[in-house]
Every structure is written in C-alpha cells, then in structure tokens.
C-alpha cells in the first residue's frame, strides 16, 4: 500500500470514527421504528427551530390522522452550532442558513406567522395574523430572545465596528464579529470576552470564542502584543466543576485573565469602554455592595441576557418562583411536561430545566416528549425520561476540541469512555464539531436521529 493510499484510508477511518462519535454523542443514532398510532388529535407546535422541526418530523412518522400545525414566521432555519465557526472566520455565513420549509414534513400545516398569544385554559393559540388555532396538545419550542437592549449604549448596528462583536445575533452578525475580531488578531490590544448573568443557549460558546480568537491572535500579527480577558457574572467558568477547572487551567496556561462577578451593563463605543457591575458580600453582615467597573477594550464580544419570548411570559406558562426575570416554561425536568397543563410540553431553549439549551439536548428531549404525548393519546402513561444530557464540543484551538458530555447531576457521560477522553484537546473532537456535527444535526431535523 502506498503512503498516500495509507494516509487516505487512515483519514477516512478517522472521519468514520468522528461520525460514529457524533452519533453516540447524542446527534446521530437512528430512532427505533415504533408502531404508528391512529388519532385525530390536534397538535400545535410553536417554533420551527431544531426542537420544533425535529419533533414535527418524528410525529408525522409516528401518527396517522393527526392534525399537526407548526407556527413560525421565520423563513430561514439557522444551524446555530455553526455561528462560532463563522465568527472565527472558519465558515461563511451561508454555512448556517437554510429554508425553514425545506425541513418540515409533508402533511403538516405551516402557519408562517408569529404566535401572538396562548390561552392554556381555552387551549388556543392566536397568531400575529389573527388566526385562532385550537389544540389538544401544544408543543412550546419558540427558542429564546436576545435582550441586547439590556446593554446600555449597545446596538446591533455597531457590530463589526469600533471593535464590537456579537456572534449570537445571526450569521450576518457573526461575519461582522469576525471583521472586528480579525482586526484584533492582527493589530493586538485588549480583548474582552463576556457572558450574561442569565441562562443561555450553549454556555460553552463564550469560552469557544475566547479560545478561538486567542489562538488565532497568538499566530497572527498580534502575537505578543495582545491581552485576552474573560469577564463573567458567575463565580466559575462552567457549571460542571471538573470542566470549569480544566478551562481555568487552560486559561492560565495561555495567559487569559479571568474576572468573576462582573456583569456587562453598558458600553461607550466611541471611547471603547465597557462598564460592568460588580458585587461584594460582607462576610459578617451578609450585606451586598454593588459597584461599577470600567474596562477599556480594543475588541469586545457581547453576549446579552437571554429570555423567553414575550408571548410565553404573557401566557402564564412560565415558572412563578424560578428564573422570574427570564420566563422559562414551568415543566417537569424528566418529562418536559407542564406541571399545571398536562397537554402542554416544552422543548429546547424555552424549557425551564437546569440543563438543556443545546442541539444535542434537543436530540434527547424530543423522543421523551414523543413518548409521553403518544402515551396520552392512547390513554396511558409514558415511561421515557430526560436525564439532562448536554453535549458541548468545547473548541480550544483551531483544530483541537474537548468533547464534553454531561447530565443534570454534572456527571460526565462520555460516549466513548477509554477511547475519546472528554477533557483532552483532540483533533477527533474538533472533527466532530467542524465536519460531522452538521450532518448529524440535519439527520436530527429529519427525525432520523
């Protein structure tokens, strides 16, 4: 065998391993075929993102005769896991964009409008165009909203200018983020990377962006002429302690300074000043003292607070005693079923559970909700349980990542124990993120994973 053929064979084998790894990591295994169920149930799904689309496809494969309606005004479907790659100049904006309608199954009704109101007592959804949709079951999966207005002085119009980035806002803004970040990687200066005090989708994304831009800067014109600062409201870098400690060690090795207990409140773009609120608690009295800290920047990445859409917060479906400033849907953490309205389920970012705002979480949530909804149609109790599975391919360099998988209890749940170490920076883990993940995500959308 020639060296070239051997190398190609080896690479194909590694790619196959990556695809298998992504499958086992929650995004690729095909669902077992279950008997189709005859029903005339009216099922409304609010949202055609990863959760709503995946659920609609699986539902149409499982039910005969159901009236399934999807409500979403967005013409474009965004592959959100790819935004961090766009914001590092590794993928073009079009990499994350497709048509919403192309992913939805035949037989459903798509109402291309926003959900304007939900009446859980009357079991109705009203759309922005005035349509009234009666339901027997409601799946709430609208995603979340980015509260950029909470950052005084910030506007999306500023992204890409004056050293400002905001990759979460969409593919065009992710590309503009790279425009600002690339100047930093060439010219140097002070880079500040933030995260919000609220819950957020893919809590590893702020860390990925920090790692990527730092890595690129260290090899570009800014090498030796820049500082990187990670600034967060939390007292830790990640909710899983062992992962947080690993990130802390990597930041230390790479000279990335960490500032805990800092919440971004405002910016002055002209002066390139970021304003943070800090708090200190008196050990003797318990009294909390707040103060304001200003930090100069040459590059600032803004991730705003994230909340439930207003229609959810106005519906009475949110928790009354948890996340009251954010409005996540009140539901059982194991079944995702609403605690007061059993015909309603929450999926994806909107679900008020301790973990689960990632695409990999959706893959594990959808079959659970399917099981309980079909059981309800059949007049029985479902048995499936969501354990909080979340997967984060934590990019640490261009070409290296850690495949971090965990559950509600912060246990690491690696798909390949003894083969792919979850806390090691590996090329194979990078390959899963950069190559294999999108294919398996698309399979999930089709209800095939």
N, C-alpha and C positions, 0 to 999 in steps of 0.2 A: 504493500500500500504506500502510495506516495505521501510525502509530508503534507502536501496541500489537501489531498483527499482525507487524510487522517484528521487534519485540523478542522475541515468542514464537517466531517462526521462527528467529531467531538463537540463542535459548536451546536450542531443540530440536536445532539443528545442533551446538551445543557439547556437549550431552548425548550426541548420537550419536558425536561425536568421543571423548568420555570413554569410552563403551562400547567403541569400537574400540580406544582406547588400553589399556584394561584387558585386552582380548583379546590384543593384541600383547605386553602386559607379562606374559604367562605364564598368564593365567587365562580366556581366552575362546575361543581358536581351536578349532574342532571337529576332532576327530581324523579322519584319513583312514580310510575303511572298508577293512578288511582281510578276506581270506577266512577264514571260520570253520573251525576245526580240530576234528576228531573225536578225542575222547580219553576215557578212563575214569579219568584221574588224580584222586587225592585231594589237594585243596588246602585247607590250613587257613590262615586269616587271623586273626592275633591283633590285635584292635583295630578299632573301627568309627568312628574319627575321620575326619578329612579324607583321610588316606592310605589307610586300610583300606577305607573306603566307596567312594572313587573307584576303587580297584583292583578291588574286587568287581564294580562295575558294568561296568567295561571288560572284565573277564574273562568275564562272562556274555554279553557281546556278541561275544566272540571265540571262545569254546569251545562245543562241543556234547558233552554227555555227561559233563562233568567233575562231580565231587562237591566242591562248594565249601562250606566251613563257616566262618562268622565267629564268633569268640569275643569277647564283650564284655558286661559286666554293666551298663553304663550305659544307662539308659532314655532319657536326654536327649543329644542332639547339640548341642554348643556351637560357634557361629560365633565362634571366638576372636579373629579380627581386629577384632571389634566391641567387645571389652571396654574398649579405651582410650576409645571414644566414650561408653560407659556411665559410666565413671569420671570423665568430664569433664561429666556432666550433659547430654550431647547426644543420647543414646538411652536408652530404658527398658530394664530388664533382659530383658524378653521379646524384645527385638530379636535376641538372640543364641541363643535357645533353640528347639529343635525336637525331634521324636521320632526317636530312632535308627532305629527300624524303618521309618519312612516313607521313608528314603533308600535302603534296601537293595533290591536287585533280586529279582524273583521267581526261584525255582529254587535259591536258596541256603538253607542251614540256619543259623539264628541260634541260638547257644547263649548265653543270657543269663546267663552266669556269668563269673567271672574265670579267666584262665589261672593255674593253681597251680604247674605245673612243666612243663619242656620237657626231653625226653631226645633230644638230637640224634643219638645213636648208634642208639637204637631207633626213631627217627623217630616219636615220640609226643608229644602234648600232653595233660596231665591238667588238668581243670577243678576249680574250687573245690567243685563238687557231686559230684566223683568220677568224672566221665565220662572215658574214655580215647579220644582221637582219634588214629588212625593217619594219617600223611600221606606223600605222595610229594613234595610241595613245601610249604614253610612260608614264609609272609609275616609278618614280625615288624613290627607297626606299632601298639604299645600306647600311644604317646605317652611322656611323661615324668612324673615326680612332683616336687612342690614340697616341699622339705625345710624347712618352717617351724620344725621343732624345732631346727634348727641355729642359730637366732637366740634366744639366751637371754633369757627374760622375755617373749617374744612368743607370742601365741596368736591364732588366727583369731577367737576370741570378742571380741577387743579392737578389731577393725576397725570403724571408724566412731565410735569413742570416743577420747577423750584425744588427738585429732589424728592417729590412725593410719589408714593406707590400705594396701591390698594388692589391686590390681586383678586379678592373675593367678589368684586363687583361684576365680573363677567369677562369674556375673552378679550374684548377691546381694551378694557381697563387693565387686564393682565399684561397685554402687549405694551401699553403705556407705562406700566410699572417697570417692565424691563428697560424701557427707554431711560427712565430715571436711574434704575439700579445699575445699568451698564455704564453710565457716566461715572457713578461711584466706583465701580470696579476698575475703571481706567484712571481716574483722577485722584481717588483716595478721599480722605477726610473722615468725618464721623458718621457712622451708620447706626440708626436706631430702629429696632425691630420690636413691635408691640403685639399684645394680645388683649382682648377685652376682659372685663370682670364677669360678664355673663357666660352662660353655657354657649357653646359654639360648635359649628359643624367641623369635623376633623380637627380636633385640638392639637394634632401634631403639625398642622400646616404652618403655623407661625415658626415652629422650630425648623421645618424643612426649608423655608425661605431663608431663614438666618444662615443655616448651614450652607445652602447652595451659593448665596451671594458672597459669603465669606470665602468659600472655596474658590470661586471664580476670581474674586479680588486678589486672593493670595497668589494667583498665577498670571494675573494681568498687570497692567501698568501701575495699579495701586499697591502692588506688593511692597510691604514695609512702610507704607505711607497712609494707613487707614486704621481706624478703630471700629470694632463692632460691639454694640451694646444691646442686650436682650432685656426688655423692660416689661414687667408683668405685674398685675394686681395680686396674684396668688403668692403664697409662701414657698411654692415648689414649682418645678419646671414642667411636671407631668403628673397626672392623677395617680398613676401606678408607681409606687415608691421605687421599685427596682429600676424602672425605666428612667424615672426622674434622676436617680443617682448616676446612671450611665450617661445621660445627657449632660449632667453637671460636670462629670469627669471630662467628657469630650470638649465642652466649652472651655474648661480650664486648660486643657492641652493646647487648644487653638487660640487662646487669649481672648475669648469672647466674654466681655464683662456682663454680669447679671445684676439686675436691680429688681428686687422683690418689693411688693406692696406699693407699686406705682400704677395708677390708673390714668390713662391718657384722657384729658378733659378738653384740650384745645390746642390750636396751633396759631402761629403768626407766620404765614408763608413768606412774606417779604423779608422778615428778619431770620427766617429759618430757625424758629424757636418752637419747641414742643413743651406744653405745660402739663404736668402730672399732679394728681392729688395723692398725697401720701397720708398714712395714719399710723399713730403710735399709741399703744395701750399702756397706761400706768399700771405696773405690776401690783402696787399696793391698793389702789382705789378702783381699778378697772376702767377708769375714765379714758375715753378715746379722744386724742387730739389730732386734728387734721391740719395739714399744711400744703402749700403749693411749691413745687419744684420746677424750675425751668431748665431745659437741656437743649443746647444748640445741636443742630444736625446739618449734614450735607445730603444725607439720604434718610428718609423716614418712611417706614412701611406701616400703614394704618389698617388695623382690623377693628371695625366698630363693634359696639354692643349688638347682640343678635337676639331677636324676639319673635314671638308668634305673630302672624298676620293679624290685623285689627279685626277681621271677621271672626277669627277664633276667639279673641279676647272679649268680643261683644256677645258671644254666643252662650256664655255660661258653661262652656266645656272645660275651662282651664282650672288648674288647681287653685283652691282658695287659700291654702296655707303653705304652699311651696312655690318658689320661683314667681312670686307675685308681681315682680317687675318685668317678667318675661312672658308669662302666659301660656306655658306648655300645657298640653291636654292632659287632664287627670285620667290616668289609666293604670290598670294592674301591670306591674313590671314584668310579670311572667307571661301574661296572655295578651297584653296591649289592648284589653277590652276596657271601655269606660266604666268607671265604678258606679256611676248613677244611671247611665243609659246603656244597658247591655247590648243594644242593637248597633252601637257605635264603637268603632275601633280606630286607634291612631297608629300611623306608620311613619317611619323615617324621622326627620329632624323635629317634627312637631310633637312627638311623643314625650310626655313628661316622665321619663325614666332616668336612672342615674348614669347610664351609658347608652350609646347607640346612635350617634349622629355621623355615621359613615356609610358608604355604599355597601361595605361588607356586612355591616349590621343589618341593612335592609334585606340582604340575601337570606339572613337567618330569621328575620322578623316575619317576612311575607308568608312562608309556609305555616307559621304558627297561627297567624290571623286567618289564613285559608282554612286550617283545620277547625278552628272554633266557629267560623262563620258557617261552613258546610255542616258541622255538627248541629248548630242551631236550626238550620233549615230542616234537618232530619229529626229534630226534636230530642236531641241527646246532648251530652256534654263533651266538649273537645278534650284532648289529652296533651297536645303539644305544649312545650314550654320554651320560652326565650330566656336564655341564661345571661344575656348581656354581652354576647360575643361582639367584639370590635376588633378590627384589623387596621393597623397603620404601618404601611411601608415607609419607615422613617428614613428619608434620604439624608445622608450625612456628608456626601461629596458627590460630584458628578461621577457616576459610575459605581457608587457604593451606597448601600442602604441596610437598615436593620428591619427585618420582618417581625414587627411587634404585634402579637395577638393576645387578647386578654378578655376577662369576663367581668361581671358585676362585682365580684369579690377581689378584683385586682390580681387574680391568678393568671400567670402566663399560660396560654393554651396553644403551644406551637403545633403546627400541622405535621412537621417532620422532626420530631424530637430525635436528637442524635445525628441528624443529617444537616439541618439548617438551624444553627444556633440563633435564637431570636435577638440576642444582644451583641452580635458581631456584625461589623461592617463588611458586607459581602457583595460581590458582583452579581451573584444569582438573585439576591433580594432586589437589587437595582433593576435587573432584567424583568422581574415580575412587575415592577412599577412602570417601567418605561416601555415595555413591549407587550407583556402578556395580559396585564390588567384590563386594558380596554376591550380586548376580545372577550374576556370572560364577563366583563360588565355588560357588553352587548348581549351576550347569551342570557344573562340575568334579566335584561329588559324583555326579552322574548319569552320569558317564563321557562327557559330551558336550563336554568342553573339555580 
